C-alpha cells in the first residue's frame, strides 16, 4: 500500500478540530502539525483513502479556512 501526504494551511485554532475529524473516521489519516503558529499541517494517509480525504477536506474548506499547499 502506498503512503500519501498533503500539506495544508488553516486557521491555527482549528488544527485540533481537523485532527479529531480525520482520526475520528476510524483513523482515516494522521495529522502532524508542522508549524502551529502558521497553521501548517501534514496529513498522512493511504492511497485507498485518497478520494475520501479529498472529499472531507473540500467539505471543511470554508469552515476551517483551509488551503492546500501541495496536492496529490
Buried (B, 14 or more C-beta within 10 A) or exposed (E): EEEBEBBBBBEBEBBEBBBEBBEEEEEBBEBEBBEEEEBBBBBEBEEEBBEEBBEBBEEBBEEBBBEBEEEE
